[in-house]
Structure formats: structure tokens, C-alpha cells
């Protein structure tokens, strides 16, 4: 069961998606589900995916929240900065933020679609 504020998903820059899938499949036995030609997901103890359509150079840790708007306010009140406002994607909605140490993270929800 998904819980507010818990690490729920991790997203890697995809780069050469076929090479990434081959590496993780051969090295660790991971299996993948493709969502179009630019995104491939896995569920290997922690769900995640490889996003070929990103300019990000770092892995993105994604937390969960039932109420995105309330979580965004909590983050701002605690000293975080929203770097990308709430947007929809297939399966949910999410926003990105930066913590006071400069770490970039995201929060997603499957509620309120």
C-alpha cells in the first residue's frame, strides 16, 4: 500500500534505452515493461523506470502523496522549493521540488485523476 511521504519510485535517465535494459537484465535479472519507445518500467523490490525523454542527468527519487496540493504546501512550509508545478501523466500526476540541500526529488499521486 502506498503511503504519504515514503519513497515509492525511482527514475533513471534512459540514455540508450536498449543498452540500459540489456545491462540491468543481464547483470541483475531485471524484467521490463515498455510504455512506448522512450520509457521502460521495472518492479524489482522498488518500482522504477528508465526515461529516455529527459534532460535529467541524475536519478530522480519519487515520493508518494495522496493529496499532491497539500504535500506541495507542506514542502514549501518546510523550506523546499517547487521546481515543476503539478502536471498529469499517464497513470497519475506529479510535481518536482528541491530540498534545502539542493537535492531534486518529485512527488506523485494516483489520486485525483
Backbone atoms as SQL, in Angstrom:
CREATE TABLE atoms (id INTEGER PRIMARY KEY, chain TEXT, resi INTEGER, resn TEXT, atom TEXT, x REAL, y REAL, z REAL);
INSERT INTO atoms VALUES
  (1, 'A', 1, 'UNK', 'N', 0.842, -1.181, 0.000),
  (2, 'A', 1, 'UNK', 'CA', 0.000, 0.000, 0.000),
  (3, 'A', 1, 'UNK', 'C', 0.887, 1.244, 0.000),
  (4, 'A', 2, 'UNK', 'N', 0.607, 2.140, -0.860),
  (5, 'A', 2, 'UNK', 'CA', 1.368, 3.376, -0.965),
  (6, 'A', 2, 'UNK', 'C', 1.058, 4.274, 0.228),
  (7, 'A', 3, 'UNK', 'N', 2.122, 4.952, 0.736),
  (8, 'A', 3, 'UNK', 'CA', 1.956, 5.803, 1.912),
  (9, 'A', 3, 'UNK', 'C', 2.551, 7.177, 1.666),
  (10, 'A', 4, 'UNK', 'N', 1.888, 8.198, 2.227),
  (11, 'A', 4, 'UNK', 'CA', 2.366, 9.575, 2.113),
  (12, 'A', 4, 'UNK', 'C', 3.810, 9.702, 2.586),
  (13, 'A', 5, 'UNK', 'N', 4.604, 10.391, 1.786),
  (14, 'A', 5, 'UNK', 'CA', 5.963, 10.733, 2.168),
  (15, 'A', 5, 'UNK', 'C', 6.973, 9.614, 2.067),
  (16, 'A', 6, 'UNK', 'N', 6.579, 8.436, 1.624),
  (17, 'A', 6, 'UNK', 'CA', 7.510, 7.309, 1.506),
  (18, 'A', 6, 'UNK', 'C', 8.100, 7.255, 0.103),
  (19, 'A', 7, 'UNK', 'N', 9.353, 6.815, 0.008),
  (20, 'A', 7, 'UNK', 'CA', 9.961, 6.612, -1.303),
  (21, 'A', 7, 'UNK', 'C', 9.162, 5.529, -2.012),
  (22, 'A', 8, 'UNK', 'N', 8.710, 5.838, -3.229),
  (23, 'A', 8, 'UNK', 'CA', 7.781, 4.964, -3.920),
  (24, 'A', 8, 'UNK', 'C', 8.286, 4.530, -5.292),
  (25, 'A', 9, 'UNK', 'N', 9.191, 5.293, -5.886),
  (26, 'A', 9, 'UNK', 'CA', 9.573, 5.057, -7.268),
  (27, 'A', 9, 'UNK', 'C', 10.916, 5.726, -7.502),
  (28, 'A', 10, 'UNK', 'N', 11.709, 5.187, -8.394),
  (29, 'A', 10, 'UNK', 'CA', 12.976, 5.809, -8.748),
  (30, 'A', 10, 'UNK', 'C', 13.075, 5.833, -10.274),
  (31, 'A', 11, 'UNK', 'N', 13.472, 6.981, -10.810),
  (32, 'A', 11, 'UNK', 'CA', 13.512, 7.142, -12.255),
  (33, 'A', 11, 'UNK', 'C', 14.933, 7.479, -12.693),
  (34, 'A', 12, 'UNK', 'N', 15.453, 6.670, -13.606),
  (35, 'A', 12, 'UNK', 'CA', 16.796, 6.866, -14.138),
  (36, 'A', 12, 'UNK', 'C', 16.720, 7.538, -15.507),
  (37, 'A', 13, 'UNK', 'N', 17.700, 8.379, -15.845),
  (38, 'A', 13, 'UNK', 'CA', 17.781, 8.846, -17.229),
  (39, 'A', 13, 'UNK', 'C', 17.973, 7.624, -18.126),
  (40, 'A', 14, 'UNK', 'N', 17.267, 7.581, -19.245),
  (41, 'A', 14, 'UNK', 'CA', 17.266, 6.384, -20.084),
  (42, 'A', 14, 'UNK', 'C', 18.488, 6.219, -20.956),
  (43, 'A', 15, 'UNK', 'N', 19.031, 7.332, -21.472),
  (44, 'A', 15, 'UNK', 'CA', 20.156, 7.208, -22.401),
  (45, 'A', 15, 'UNK', 'C', 19.782, 6.272, -23.533),
  (46, 'A', 16, 'UNK', 'N', 20.641, 5.316, -23.811),
  (47, 'A', 16, 'UNK', 'CA', 20.353, 4.276, -24.795),
  (48, 'A', 16, 'UNK', 'C', 19.494, 3.240, -24.079),
  (49, 'A', 17, 'UNK', 'N', 18.189, 3.331, -24.264),
  (50, 'A', 17, 'UNK', 'CA', 17.242, 2.510, -23.514),
  (51, 'A', 17, 'UNK', 'C', 17.495, 1.011, -23.703),
  (52, 'A', 18, 'UNK', 'N', 17.767, 0.601, -24.928),
  (53, 'A', 18, 'UNK', 'CA', 18.030, -0.820, -25.186),
  (54, 'A', 18, 'UNK', 'C', 19.269, -1.284, -24.428),
  (55, 'A', 19, 'UNK', 'N', 20.308, -0.467, -24.401),
  (56, 'A', 19, 'UNK', 'CA', 21.535, -0.828, -23.685),
  (57, 'A', 19, 'UNK', 'C', 21.296, -0.876, -22.173),
  (58, 'A', 20, 'UNK', 'N', 20.513, 0.074, -21.655),
  (59, 'A', 20, 'UNK', 'CA', 20.210, 0.073, -20.219),
  (60, 'A', 20, 'UNK', 'C', 19.439, -1.177, -19.835),
  (61, 'A', 21, 'UNK', 'N', 18.436, -1.524, -20.618),
  (62, 'A', 21, 'UNK', 'CA', 17.638, -2.713, -20.335),
  (63, 'A', 21, 'UNK', 'C', 18.498, -3.975, -20.425),
  (64, 'A', 22, 'UNK', 'N', 19.351, -4.048, -21.419),
  (65, 'A', 22, 'UNK', 'CA', 20.230, -5.205, -21.577),
  (66, 'A', 22, 'UNK', 'C', 21.167, -5.327, -20.377),
  (67, 'A', 23, 'UNK', 'N', 21.776, -4.215, -19.957),
  (68, 'A', 23, 'UNK', 'CA', 22.695, -4.234, -18.816),
  (69, 'A', 23, 'UNK', 'C', 22.005, -4.730, -17.554),
  (70, 'A', 24, 'UNK', 'N', 20.888, -4.080, -17.172),
  (71, 'A', 24, 'UNK', 'CA', 20.220, -4.441, -15.928),
  (72, 'A', 24, 'UNK', 'C', 19.589, -5.832, -16.003),
  (73, 'A', 25, 'UNK', 'N', 19.163, -6.232, -17.184),
  (74, 'A', 25, 'UNK', 'CA', 18.634, -7.581, -17.360),
  (75, 'A', 25, 'UNK', 'C', 19.712, -8.633, -17.184),
  (76, 'A', 26, 'UNK', 'N', 20.863, -8.425, -17.828),
  (77, 'A', 26, 'UNK', 'CA', 21.956, -9.393, -17.740),
  (78, 'A', 26, 'UNK', 'C', 22.630, -9.385, -16.377),
  (79, 'A', 27, 'UNK', 'N', 22.874, -8.205, -15.835),
  (80, 'A', 27, 'UNK', 'CA', 23.603, -8.107, -14.565),
  (81, 'A', 27, 'UNK', 'C', 22.753, -8.527, -13.368),
  (82, 'A', 28, 'UNK', 'N', 21.468, -8.169, -13.369),
  (83, 'A', 28, 'UNK', 'CA', 20.647, -8.362, -12.176),
  (84, 'A', 28, 'UNK', 'C', 19.374, -9.166, -12.411),
  (85, 'A', 29, 'UNK', 'N', 19.106, -9.546, -13.653),
  (86, 'A', 29, 'UNK', 'CA', 17.918, -10.329, -13.942),
  (87, 'A', 29, 'UNK', 'C', 16.624, -9.530, -13.966),
  (88, 'A', 30, 'UNK', 'N', 16.723, -8.207, -14.127),
  (89, 'A', 30, 'UNK', 'CA', 15.535, -7.359, -14.128),
  (90, 'A', 30, 'UNK', 'C', 14.700, -7.613, -15.382),
  (91, 'A', 31, 'UNK', 'N', 13.378, -7.477, -15.235),
  (92, 'A', 31, 'UNK', 'CA', 12.437, -7.549, -16.352),
  (93, 'A', 31, 'UNK', 'C', 11.798, -6.173, -16.516),
  (94, 'A', 32, 'UNK', 'N', 11.369, -5.875, -17.712),
  (95, 'A', 32, 'UNK', 'CA', 10.870, -4.536, -18.025),
  (96, 'A', 32, 'UNK', 'C', 9.512, -4.571, -18.707),
  (97, 'A', 33, 'UNK', 'N', 8.759, -3.509, -18.522),
  (98, 'A', 33, 'UNK', 'CA', 7.516, -3.263, -19.242),
  (99, 'A', 33, 'UNK', 'C', 7.708, -1.940, -19.963),
  (100, 'A', 34, 'UNK', 'N', 7.585, -1.959, -21.282),
  (101, 'A', 34, 'UNK', 'CA', 7.764, -0.746, -22.072),
  (102, 'A', 34, 'UNK', 'C', 6.466, 0.038, -22.150),
  (103, 'A', 35, 'UNK', 'N', 6.587, 1.343, -21.973),
  (104, 'A', 35, 'UNK', 'CA', 5.474, 2.269, -22.144),
  (105, 'A', 35, 'UNK', 'C', 5.862, 3.210, -23.263),
  (106, 'A', 36, 'UNK', 'N', 5.744, 2.741, -24.474),
  (107, 'A', 36, 'UNK', 'CA', 6.175, 3.494, -25.636),
  (108, 'A', 36, 'UNK', 'C', 7.658, 3.296, -25.870),
  (109, 'A', 37, 'UNK', 'N', 8.189, 3.966, -26.881),
  (110, 'A', 37, 'UNK', 'CA', 9.592, 3.767, -27.252),
  (111, 'A', 37, 'UNK', 'C', 10.599, 4.485, -26.341),
  (112, 'A', 38, 'UNK', 'N', 10.115, 5.373, -25.441),
  (113, 'A', 38, 'UNK', 'CA', 11.045, 6.187, -24.653),
  (114, 'A', 38, 'UNK', 'C', 10.985, 5.931, -23.156),
  (115, 'A', 39, 'UNK', 'N', 10.168, 4.951, -22.712),
  (116, 'A', 39, 'UNK', 'CA', 10.052, 4.699, -21.275),
  (117, 'A', 39, 'UNK', 'C', 9.911, 3.215, -21.021),
  (118, 'A', 40, 'UNK', 'N', 10.677, 2.713, -20.075),
  (119, 'A', 40, 'UNK', 'CA', 10.608, 1.314, -19.695),
  (120, 'A', 40, 'UNK', 'C', 10.619, 1.218, -18.180),
  (121, 'A', 41, 'UNK', 'N', 9.653, 0.505, -17.622),
  (122, 'A', 41, 'UNK', 'CA', 9.495, 0.406, -16.165),
  (123, 'A', 41, 'UNK', 'C', 9.958, -0.961, -15.663),
  (124, 'A', 42, 'UNK', 'N', 10.268, -1.001, -14.370),
  (125, 'A', 42, 'UNK', 'CA', 10.640, -2.253, -13.714),
  (126, 'A', 42, 'UNK', 'C', 10.012, -2.286, -12.332),
  (127, 'A', 43, 'UNK', 'N', 9.924, -3.482, -11.764),
  (128, 'A', 43, 'UNK', 'CA', 9.443, -3.672, -10.397),
  (129, 'A', 43, 'UNK', 'C', 10.334, -4.733, -9.774),
  (130, 'A', 44, 'UNK', 'N', 11.393, -4.284, -9.155),
  (131, 'A', 44, 'UNK', 'CA', 12.408, -5.183, -8.616),
  (132, 'A', 44, 'UNK', 'C', 12.626, -4.928, -7.133),
  (133, 'A', 45, 'UNK', 'N', 11.559, -4.932, -6.350),
  (134, 'A', 45, 'UNK', 'CA', 11.628, -4.607, -4.934),
  (135, 'A', 45, 'UNK', 'C', 11.260, -3.166, -4.685),
  (136, 'A', 46, 'UNK', 'N', 11.564, -2.316, -5.608),
  (137, 'A', 46, 'UNK', 'CA', 11.140, -0.921, -5.644),
  (138, 'A', 46, 'UNK', 'C', 10.804, -0.643, -7.106),
  (139, 'A', 47, 'UNK', 'N', 9.651, -0.068, -7.344),
  (140, 'A', 47, 'UNK', 'CA', 9.277, 0.236, -8.718),
  (141, 'A', 47, 'UNK', 'C', 10.108, 1.395, -9.246),
  (142, 'A', 48, 'UNK', 'N', 10.320, 1.398, -10.554),
  (143, 'A', 48, 'UNK', 'CA', 11.065, 2.472, -11.171),
  (144, 'A', 48, 'UNK', 'C', 10.998, 2.382, -12.674),
  (145, 'A', 49, 'UNK', 'N', 11.773, 3.225, -13.328),
  (146, 'A', 49, 'UNK', 'CA', 11.785, 3.224, -14.771),
  (147, 'A', 49, 'UNK', 'C', 12.981, 3.964, -15.338),
  (148, 'A', 50, 'UNK', 'N', 13.179, 3.770, -16.620),
  (149, 'A', 50, 'UNK', 'CA', 14.195, 4.474, -17.389),
  (150, 'A', 50, 'UNK', 'C', 13.469, 5.380, -18.366),
  (151, 'A', 51, 'UNK', 'N', 13.756, 6.690, -18.310),
  (152, 'A', 51, 'UNK', 'CA', 13.092, 7.679, -19.142),
  (153, 'A', 51, 'UNK', 'C', 14.082, 8.228, -20.158),
  (154, 'A', 52, 'UNK', 'N', 13.907, 7.826, -21.404),
  (155, 'A', 52, 'UNK', 'CA', 14.794, 8.283, -22.468),
  (156, 'A', 52, 'UNK', 'C', 14.492, 9.721, -22.855),
  (157, 'A', 53, 'UNK', 'N', 13.295, 10.192, -22.547),
  (158, 'A', 53, 'UNK', 'CA', 12.859, 11.519, -22.954),
  (159, 'A', 53, 'UNK', 'C', 13.035, 12.519, -21.810),
  (160, 'A', 54, 'UNK', 'N', 14.239, 12.605, -21.257),
  (161, 'A', 54, 'UNK', 'CA', 14.510, 13.540, -20.176),
  (162, 'A', 54, 'UNK', 'C', 15.872, 14.178, -20.376),
  (163, 'A', 55, 'UNK', 'N', 15.997, 15.408, -19.911),
  (164, 'A', 55, 'UNK', 'CA', 17.285, 16.085, -19.925),
  (165, 'A', 55, 'UNK', 'C', 18.031, 15.862, -18.620),
  (166, 'A', 56, 'UNK', 'N', 17.380, 15.187, -17.670),
  (167, 'A', 56, 'UNK', 'CA', 17.994, 14.957, -16.365),
  (168, 'A', 56, 'UNK', 'C', 19.266, 14.128, -16.508),
  (169, 'A', 57, 'UNK', 'N', 20.233, 14.446, -15.694),
  (170, 'A', 57, 'UNK', 'CA', 21.495, 13.710, -15.689),
  (171, 'A', 57, 'UNK', 'C', 21.641, 12.840, -14.446),
  (172, 'A', 58, 'UNK', 'N', 20.670, 12.963, -13.521),
  (173, 'A', 58, 'UNK', 'CA', 20.735, 12.231, -12.262),
  (174, 'A', 58, 'UNK', 'C', 19.482, 11.392, -12.080),
  (175, 'A', 59, 'UNK', 'N', 19.608, 10.410, -11.213),
  (176, 'A', 59, 'UNK', 'CA', 18.472, 9.600, -10.821),
  (177, 'A', 59, 'UNK', 'C', 17.487, 10.460, -10.032),
  (178, 'A', 60, 'UNK', 'N', 16.207, 10.265, -10.265),
  (179, 'A', 60, 'UNK', 'CA', 15.165, 11.026, -9.588),
  (180, 'A', 60, 'UNK', 'C', 14.423, 10.120, -8.618),
  (181, 'A', 61, 'UNK', 'N', 14.479, 10.442, -7.335),
  (182, 'A', 61, 'UNK', 'CA', 13.716, 9.730, -6.315),
  (183, 'A', 61, 'UNK', 'C', 12.329, 10.357, -6.259),
  (184, 'A', 62, 'UNK', 'N', 11.310, 9.502, -6.267),
  (185, 'A', 62, 'UNK', 'CA', 9.928, 9.983, -6.298),
  (186, 'A', 62, 'UNK', 'C', 9.190, 9.454, -5.070),
  (187, 'A', 63, 'UNK', 'N', 8.611, 10.383, -4.314),
  (188, 'A', 63, 'UNK', 'CA', 7.827, 10.063, -3.132),
  (189, 'A', 63, 'UNK', 'C', 6.354, 9.984, -3.523),
  (190, 'A', 64, 'UNK', 'N', 5.522, 9.489, -2.621),
  (191, 'A', 64, 'UNK', 'CA', 4.096, 9.369, -2.887),
  (192, 'A', 64, 'UNK', 'C', 3.309, 10.297, -1.973),
  (193, 'A', 65, 'UNK', 'N', 2.180, 10.788, -2.457),
  (194, 'A', 65, 'UNK', 'CA', 1.237, 11.559, -1.633),
  (195, 'A', 65, 'UNK', 'C', -0.171, 11.335, -2.166),
  (196, 'A', 66, 'UNK', 'N', -1.106, 11.131, -1.272),
  (197, 'A', 66, 'UNK', 'CA', -2.496, 11.020, -1.707),
  (198, 'A', 66, 'UNK', 'C', -3.009, 12.372, -2.185),
  (199, 'A', 67, 'UNK', 'N', -2.593, 13.452, -1.522),
  (200, 'A', 67, 'UNK', 'CA', -3.052, 14.799, -1.864),
  (201, 'A', 67, 'UNK', 'C', -1.831, 15.627, -2.282),
  (202, 'A', 68, 'UNK', 'N', -1.633, 15.764, -3.583),
  (203, 'A', 68, 'UNK', 'CA', -0.454, 16.481, -4.094),
  (204, 'A', 68, 'UNK', 'C', -0.426, 17.938, -3.667),
  (205, 'A', 69, 'UNK', 'N', -1.564, 18.598, -3.718),
  (206, 'A', 69, 'UNK', 'CA', -1.601, 20.014, -3.372),
  (207, 'A', 69, 'UNK', 'C', -1.193, 20.226, -1.909),
  (208, 'A', 70, 'UNK', 'N', -1.703, 19.387, -1.014),
  (209, 'A', 70, 'UNK', 'CA', -1.343, 19.508, 0.398),
  (210, 'A', 70, 'UNK', 'C', 0.133, 19.205, 0.623),
  (211, 'A', 71, 'UNK', 'N', 0.656, 18.208, -0.084),
  (212, 'A', 71, 'UNK', 'CA', 2.078, 17.871, 0.074),
  (213, 'A', 71, 'UNK', 'C', 2.964, 18.989, -0.456),
  (214, 'A', 72, 'UNK', 'N', 2.580, 19.601, -1.557),
  (215, 'A', 72, 'UNK', 'CA', 3.362, 20.728, -2.090),
  (216, 'A', 72, 'UNK', 'C', 3.423, 21.858, -1.064),
  (217, 'A', 73, 'UNK', 'N', 2.309, 22.143, -0.414),
  (218, 'A', 73, 'UNK', 'CA', 2.297, 23.182, 0.623),
  (219, 'A', 73, 'UNK', 'C', 3.184, 22.803, 1.799),
  (220, 'A', 74, 'UNK', 'N', 3.142, 21.553, 2.214),
  (221, 'A', 74, 'UNK', 'CA', 3.994, 21.095, 3.322),
  (222, 'A', 74, 'UNK', 'C', 5.476, 21.266, 2.973),
  (223, 'A', 75, 'UNK', 'N', 5.816, 20.939, 1.738),
  (224, 'A', 75, 'UNK', 'CA', 7.208, 21.065, 1.289),
  (225, 'A', 75, 'UNK', 'C', 7.644, 22.525, 1.315),
  (226, 'A', 76, 'UNK', 'N', 6.800, 23.411, 0.813),
  (227, 'A', 76, 'UNK', 'CA', 7.137, 24.843, 0.823),
  (228, 'A', 76, 'UNK', 'C', 7.274, 25.365, 2.250),
  (229, 'A', 77, 'UNK', 'N', 6.367, 24.984, 3.124),
  (230, 'A', 77, 'UNK', 'CA', 6.414, 25.441, 4.520),
  (231, 'A', 77, 'UNK', 'C', 7.665, 24.926, 5.241),
  (232, 'A', 78, 'UNK', 'N', 8.172, 23.778, 4.810),
  (233, 'A', 78, 'UNK', 'CA', 9.365, 23.205, 5.434),
  (234, 'A', 78, 'UNK', 'C', 10.658, 23.757, 4.848),
  (235, 'A', 79, 'UNK', 'N', 10.561, 24.615, 3.814),
  (236, 'A', 79, 'UNK', 'CA', 11.751, 25.231, 3.233),
  (237, 'A', 79, 'UNK', 'C', 12.155, 24.693, 1.879),
  (238, 'A', 80, 'UNK', 'N', 11.343, 23.828, 1.282),
  (239, 'A', 80, 'UNK', 'CA', 11.624, 23.323, -0.055),
  (240, 'A', 80, 'UNK', 'C', 11.122, 24.286, -1.118),
  (241, 'A', 81, 'UNK', 'N', 11.579, 24.079, -2.356),
  (242, 'A', 81, 'UNK', 'CA', 11.197, 24.917, -3.484),
  (243, 'A', 81, 'UNK', 'C', 10.580, 24.045, -4.568),
  (244, 'A', 82, 'UNK', 'N', 9.390, 24.398, -5.007),
  (245, 'A', 82, 'UNK', 'CA', 8.757, 23.683, -6.114),
  (246, 'A', 82, 'UNK', 'C', 9.470, 24.101, -7.396),
  (247, 'A', 83, 'UNK', 'N', 10.004, 23.135, -8.125),
  (248, 'A', 83, 'UNK', 'CA', 10.745, 23.424, -9.354),
  (249, 'A', 83, 'UNK', 'C', 9.938, 23.107, -10.606),
  (250, 'A', 84, 'UNK', 'N', 8.909, 22.280, -10.480),
  (251, 'A', 84, 'UNK', 'CA', 7.998, 21.996, -11.584),
  (252, 'A', 84, 'UNK', 'C', 6.621, 21.774, -10.976),
  (253, 'A', 85, 'UNK', 'N', 5.680, 22.623, -11.363),
  (254, 'A', 85, 'UNK', 'CA', 4.323, 22.562, -10.823),
  (255, 'A', 85, 'UNK', 'C', 3.658, 21.227, -11.165),
  (256, 'A', 86, 'UNK', 'N', 2.556, 20.950, -10.512),
  (257, 'A', 86, 'UNK', 'CA', 1.810, 19.703, -10.712),
  (258, 'A', 86, 'UNK', 'C', 1.410, 19.568, -12.181),
  (259, 'A', 87, 'UNK', 'N', 1.658, 18.374, -12.725),
  (260, 'A', 87, 'UNK', 'CA', 1.252, 18.067, -14.097),
  (261, 'A', 87, 'UNK', 'C', 0.766, 16.626, -14.152),
  (262, 'A', 88, 'UNK', 'N', -0.011, 16.329, -15.167),
  (263, 'A', 88, 'UNK', 'CA', -0.550, 14.982, -15.360),
  (264, 'A', 88, 'UNK', 'C', 0.332, 14.187, -16.298),
  (265, 'A', 89, 'UNK', 'N', 0.328, 12.874, -16.097),
  (266, 'A', 89, 'UNK', 'CA', 0.990, 11.928, -16.987),
  (267, 'A', 89, 'UNK', 'C', 0.136, 10.669, -16.977),
  (268, 'A', 90, 'UNK', 'N', 0.339, 9.748, -17.911),
  (269, 'A', 90, 'UNK', 'CA', -0.474, 8.532, -17.904),
  (270, 'A', 90, 'UNK', 'C', -0.306, 7.785, -16.577),
  (271, 'A', 91, 'UNK', 'N', -1.386, 7.656, -15.832),
  (272, 'A', 91, 'UNK', 'CA', -1.336, 6.933, -14.565),
  (273, 'A', 91, 'UNK', 'C', -1.327, 7.801, -13.326),
  (274, 'A', 92, 'UNK', 'N', -1.187, 9.119, -13.487),
  (275, 'A', 92, 'UNK', 'CA', -1.173, 9.953, -12.293),
  (276, 'A', 92, 'UNK', 'C', -0.837, 11.402, -12.553),
  (277, 'A', 93, 'UNK', 'N', -0.418, 12.062, -11.476),
  (278, 'A', 93, 'UNK', 'CA', 0.027, 13.457, -11.529),
  (279, 'A', 93, 'UNK', 'C', 1.260, 13.553, -10.638),
  (280, 'A', 94, 'UNK', 'N', 2.119, 14.551, -10.899),
  (281, 'A', 94, 'UNK', 'CA', 3.284, 14.745, -10.045),
  (282, 'A', 94, 'UNK', 'C', 3.805, 16.162, -10.138),
  (283, 'A', 95, 'UNK', 'N', 4.699, 16.491, -9.187),
  (284, 'A', 95, 'UNK', 'CA', 5.439, 17.749, -9.221),
  (285, 'A', 95, 'UNK', 'C', 6.861, 17.460, -8.770),
  (286, 'A', 96, 'UNK', 'N', 7.754, 18.399, -9.070),
  (287, 'A', 96, 'UNK', 'CA', 9.162, 18.261, -8.692),
  (288, 'A', 96, 'UNK', 'C', 9.505, 19.358, -7.693),
  (289, 'A', 97, 'UNK', 'N', 10.470, 19.066, -6.805),
  (290, 'A', 97, 'UNK', 'CA', 10.895, 20.055, -5.827),
  (291, 'A', 97, 'UNK', 'C', 12.374, 19.880, -5.513),
  (292, 'A', 98, 'UNK', 'N', 12.934, 20.905, -4.886),
  (293, 'A', 98, 'UNK', 'CA', 14.330, 20.888, -4.435),
  (294, 'A', 98, 'UNK', 'C', 14.319, 21.090, -2.927),
  (295, 'A', 99, 'UNK', 'N', 15.059, 20.228, -2.223),
  (296, 'A', 99, 'UNK', 'CA', 15.148, 20.377, -0.772),
  (297, 'A', 99, 'UNK', 'C', 16.205, 21.417, -0.430),
  (298, 'A', 100, 'UNK', 'N', 16.320, 21.834, 0.827),
  (299, 'A', 100, 'UNK', 'CA', 17.295, 22.875, 1.189),
  (300, 'A', 100, 'UNK', 'C', 18.751, 22.509, 0.897),
  (301, 'A', 101, 'UNK', 'N', 19.065, 21.227, 0.773),
  (302, 'A', 101, 'UNK', 'CA', 20.438, 20.816, 0.463),
  (303, 'A', 101, 'UNK', 'C', 20.713, 20.807, -1.043),
  (304, 'A', 102, 'UNK', 'N', 19.674, 21.088, -1.850),
  (305, 'A', 102, 'UNK', 'CA', 19.852, 21.132, -3.300),
  (306, 'A', 102, 'UNK', 'C', 19.501, 19.842, -4.022),
  (307, 'A', 103, 'UNK', 'N', 18.948, 18.862, -3.315),
  (308, 'A', 103, 'UNK', 'CA', 18.548, 17.600, -3.948),
  (309, 'A', 103, 'UNK', 'C', 17.228, 17.780, -4.683),
  (310, 'A', 104, 'UNK', 'N', 17.161, 17.274, -5.907),
  (311, 'A', 104, 'UNK', 'CA', 15.935, 17.320, -6.694),
  (312, 'A', 104, 'UNK', 'C', 15.175, 16.008, -6.518),
  (313, 'A', 105, 'UNK', 'N', 13.895, 16.123, -6.162),
  (314, 'A', 105, 'UNK', 'CA', 13.023, 14.980, -5.975),
  (315, 'A', 105, 'UNK', 'C', 11.678, 15.294, -6.618),
  (316, 'A', 106, 'UNK', 'N', 10.783, 14.311, -6.608),
  (317, 'A', 106, 'UNK', 'CA', 9.429, 14.511, -7.109),
  (318, 'A', 106, 'UNK', 'C', 8.456, 13.831, -6.166),
  (319, 'A', 107, 'UNK', 'N', 7.209, 14.218, -6.272),
  (320, 'A', 107, 'UNK', 'CA', 6.112, 13.580, -5.538),
  (321, 'A', 107, 'UNK', 'C', 5.032, 13.264, -6.558),
  (322, 'A', 108, 'UNK', 'N', 4.471, 12.057, -6.485),
  (323, 'A', 108, 'UNK', 'CA', 3.423, 11.670, -7.421),
  (324, 'A', 108, 'UNK', 'C', 2.210, 11.171, -6.667),
  (325, 'A', 109, 'UNK', 'N', 1.086, 11.104, -7.377),
  (326, 'A', 109, 'UNK', 'CA', -0.142, 10.557, -6.826),
  (327, 'A', 109, 'UNK', 'C', -0.967, 9.933, -7.936),
  (328, 'A', 110, 'UNK', 'N', -1.670, 8.884, -7.578),
  (329, 'A', 110, 'UNK', 'CA', -2.640, 8.301, -8.497),
  (330, 'A', 110, 'UNK', 'C', -4.051, 8.734, -8.119),
  (331, 'A', 111, 'UNK', 'N', -4.166, 9.646, -7.155),
  (332, 'A', 111, 'UNK', 'CA', -5.448, 10.173, -6.699),
  (333, 'A', 111, 'UNK', 'C', -5.780, 11.454, -7.461),
  (334, 'A', 112, 'UNK', 'N', -7.055, 11.721, -7.616),
  (335, 'A', 112, 'UNK', 'CA', -7.496, 12.979, -8.209),
  (336, 'A', 112, 'UNK', 'C', -7.344, 13.050, -9.704),
  (337, 'A', 113, 'UNK', 'N', -7.362, 11.911, -10.366),
  (338, 'A', 113, 'UNK', 'CA', -7.239, 11.909, -11.836),
  (339, 'A', 113, 'UNK', 'C', -8.521, 12.338, -12.487);
